[in-house]
């Protein structure tokens, strides 16, 4: 009769230990999932706050059109006329502004 109790006692001890270890791992995994869910919720809250607070993007001023070779040639002609004294400073400035569109 005593021989039979020892194997049963040993099996009960091993089984009980395995049960407790499994229960501990399940609790730890549940805690980890809860922490991840909490972190994900906080990140979502922060992202929604940032989207609400973000100002609309400012529109950039239109970029100046690149000068074509014809425009550059006309500017050189105006500069030559200004250097020769045919155009006054005011006439040169007005012609240059008209040519550049400013």
ZIJOJO-V45707 format. One record per backbone hydrogen bond with DSSP energy under -1.0 kcal/mol. NH is the residue of the N-H (numbers start at 1). CO is the residue of the C=O. E is the energy in kcal/mol with one decimal. If there is no record, write none. Layout:
NH,CO,E / NH,CO,E
This chain:
6,2,-1.2 / 8,4,-1.3 / 9,5,-2.8 / 10,6,-2.8 / 11,7,-2.3 / 12,8,-2.3 / 13,9,-2.3 / 14,10,-2.4 / 15,11,-2.6 / 16,12,-2.4 / 17,13,-2.2 / 18,14,-2.4 / 19,15,-2.3 / 20,16,-2.3 / 21,17,-2.4 / 22,18,-2.5 / 23,19,-2.3 / 24,20,-2.4 / 25,21,-2.4 / 26,22,-2.2 / 27,23,-2.1 / 28,24,-2.4 / 29,25,-2.4 / 30,26,-2.3 / 31,27,-2.3 / 32,28,-2.1 / 33,29,-2.4 / 34,30,-2.3 / 35,31,-2.2 / 36,32,-2.3 / 37,33,-2.5 / 38,34,-2.3 / 39,35,-2.4 / 40,36,-2.6 / 41,37,-2.2 / 42,38,-2.2 / 43,39,-2.3 / 44,40,-2.3 / 45,41,-2.3 / 46,42,-2.3 / 47,43,-2.5 / 48,44,-2.3 / 49,45,-2.0 / 50,46,-2.4 / 51,47,-2.1 / 52,48,-1.8 / 53,49,-2.1 / 54,50,-1.5 / 72,68,-2.2 / 73,69,-2.3 / 74,70,-2.2 / 75,71,-2.3 / 76,72,-2.2 / 77,73,-2.1 / 78,74,-2.5 / 79,75,-2.5 / 80,76,-2.4 / 81,77,-2.5 / 82,78,-2.4 / 83,79,-2.5 / 84,80,-2.0 / 86,81,-1.9 / 87,81,-1.1 / 92,88,-2.7 / 93,89,-2.5 / 94,90,-2.5 / 95,91,-2.5 / 96,92,-2.4 / 97,93,-2.5 / 98,94,-2.3 / 99,95,-2.2 / 100,96,-2.4 / 101,97,-1.3 / 102,97,-2.0
